[in-house]
Amino acid sequence: MTTTLLFLIGIRDKQEFKNNLESVMDIAINWFQNNLLSMNYEKTRFLQFLTKQHNKFNVRIVVPDSVIPNVNRTKFLGLTIDSTL
């Protein structure tokens, strides 16, 4: 079974983006734990959607015992989604 989480964070300041992303990840991890579920960090990916006006932020998402990789494209239900849509 695969779980897909989508977080929309529309912030142009890198530090504020990173802080909000960490906060959202903490909330998601706590939700999973409170509902007796677990997130498979080995299958988890981070994809930033970009526009021509907004550059990619280089951030590291560190979760218990793992770092979630930042990718430029991923597959969802057989459909390839990339950062530029």
Secondary structure by P-SEA (a helix, b strand, c coil): cbbbbbbbbbcccaaaaaaaaaaaaaaaaaaaaaaccccccccbbbbbbbcccccccbbbbbcccbbbbbccccccccccccccc
